Amino acid sequence: MTASPMITISSEDADRLARLLEARHGDIVEQLEDELVRAHIIPLADMPADVARLGSRVRYESDGTTRDVVLVWPHEASLAESRISVLSPIGAALLGLRPGQRIAWPLPGDRTAELTALSVEQPL
């Protein structure tokens, strides 16, 4: 299994995610809380442009398939528009990654996804 890479999250996103997670329960919440604990948290103004954060368009590869998604808050999610919630397994896995970083992330049904971030674009 791939070791979890160091991730970077803006302090604004970390604070908002922490508040959101307080009201939720389940495996994905625990996994995302663990990610936040080990994350390098910095001010949004100092965030590198190539780090996946809320609003980022991320191209990633998993199991030989490349996908493009936008990371969003749960109420903004739309599979038809490739907008995935940060509280979904794939959204939580991509948060904080940079191109070239790889992560193994647990999925429902005792499965694991190996994801590699290929590119990250920030909203205009």
C-alpha positions as CSV (number, residue, x, y, z in Angstrom):
1,M,0.0,0.0,0.0
2,T,1.2,3.5,-0.8
3,A,2.3,5.7,2.2
4,S,0.1,8.7,2.7
5,P,1.8,11.8,1.3
6,M,2.2,15.1,3.2
7,I,-0.8,17.3,2.3
8,T,-1.3,21.1,2.5
9,I,-4.6,22.7,3.4
10,S,-5.5,26.3,3.8
11,S,-6.4,27.4,7.3
12,E,-9.7,28.7,6.0
13,D,-10.6,25.3,4.5
14,A,-9.3,23.5,7.6
15,D,-11.5,25.6,9.9
16,R,-14.6,25.2,7.8
17,L,-14.0,21.4,7.3
18,A,-13.6,21.0,11.1
19,R,-16.9,22.7,11.7
20,L,-18.6,20.6,9.0
21,L,-17.1,17.3,10.4
22,E,-18.4,18.1,14.0
23,A,-21.9,17.5,12.8
24,R,-21.2,14.3,10.8
25,H,-20.3,10.7,11.6
26,G,-18.9,7.7,9.8
27,D,-15.8,6.3,8.3
28,I,-15.1,9.1,5.8
29,V,-15.4,11.7,8.6
30,E,-12.8,9.8,10.7
31,Q,-10.5,9.5,7.7
32,L,-10.8,13.2,6.8
33,E,-10.2,14.2,10.4
34,D,-7.0,12.1,10.4
35,E,-5.9,13.9,7.2
36,L,-6.5,17.3,8.8
37,V,-4.4,16.3,11.9
38,R,-1.4,15.4,9.8
39,A,-1.9,18.2,7.2
40,H,0.4,21.2,6.8
41,I,-2.1,24.1,7.4
42,I,-1.2,27.5,6.0
43,P,-3.0,30.7,5.2
44,L,-5.0,30.7,1.9
45,A,-2.8,33.6,0.7
46,D,0.2,31.4,1.0
47,M,-1.3,28.3,-0.7
48,P,0.7,27.0,-3.7
49,A,-1.3,27.1,-6.9
50,D,-0.7,23.4,-7.5
51,V,-2.4,22.1,-4.3
52,A,-5.9,20.6,-4.5
53,R,-8.3,22.5,-2.4
54,L,-12.0,23.4,-2.4
55,G,-12.9,24.7,-5.8
56,S,-9.9,23.2,-7.5
57,R,-10.2,21.2,-10.8
58,V,-8.2,18.0,-10.3
59,R,-7.2,15.5,-12.9
60,Y,-6.3,12.2,-11.3
61,E,-5.6,8.6,-12.4
62,S,-6.9,5.5,-10.7
63,D,-6.9,2.0,-12.0
64,G,-5.7,3.1,-15.4
65,T,-8.6,5.6,-15.8
66,T,-8.1,9.4,-15.8
67,R,-10.8,11.6,-14.5
68,D,-11.3,15.4,-14.1
69,V,-13.3,16.6,-11.1
70,V,-13.9,19.8,-9.1
71,L,-13.7,19.5,-5.3
72,V,-16.7,21.2,-3.7
73,W,-18.6,21.4,-0.4
74,P,-21.3,18.7,0.0
75,H,-24.2,21.0,-1.0
76,E,-22.5,21.9,-4.3
77,A,-21.9,18.3,-5.4
78,S,-23.2,17.1,-8.8
79,L,-21.9,13.9,-10.4
80,A,-23.4,15.1,-13.8
81,E,-21.1,18.1,-13.6
82,S,-18.1,16.2,-12.2
83,R,-18.4,18.2,-9.0
84,I,-17.5,15.9,-6.1
85,S,-18.0,16.5,-2.4
86,V,-14.9,16.8,-0.2
87,L,-16.8,14.3,2.1
88,S,-16.9,11.7,-0.6
89,P,-14.1,9.1,-0.5
90,I,-12.5,10.3,-3.7
91,G,-12.9,14.0,-2.8
92,A,-11.4,13.5,0.7
93,A,-8.5,11.6,-0.8
94,L,-7.7,14.3,-3.4
95,L,-7.8,17.2,-0.9
96,G,-4.4,18.7,-0.3
97,L,-2.6,16.6,-3.0
98,R,-0.1,18.1,-5.5
99,P,0.6,16.7,-9.0
100,G,2.6,13.5,-8.8
101,Q,1.5,12.6,-5.3
102,R,-0.2,9.3,-4.8
103,I,-2.5,8.1,-2.1
104,A,-4.2,4.8,-1.1
105,W,-7.7,5.6,0.2
106,P,-10.2,3.2,1.7
107,L,-13.5,2.9,-0.2
108,P,-16.8,1.3,0.9
109,G,-16.9,-2.5,0.6
110,D,-13.4,-3.0,2.0
111,R,-11.8,-1.7,-1.2
112,T,-8.9,0.7,-1.6
113,A,-8.4,3.2,-4.4
114,E,-4.9,4.1,-5.4
115,L,-5.1,7.7,-6.7
116,T,-2.4,9.8,-8.4
117,A,-3.0,13.5,-8.8
118,L,-2.0,14.5,-12.3
119,S,-2.8,18.2,-12.4
120,V,-4.5,20.9,-10.3
121,E,-6.1,24.1,-11.6
122,Q,-7.5,26.8,-9.3
123,P,-10.8,28.6,-10.0
124,L,-10.4,32.0,-11.7
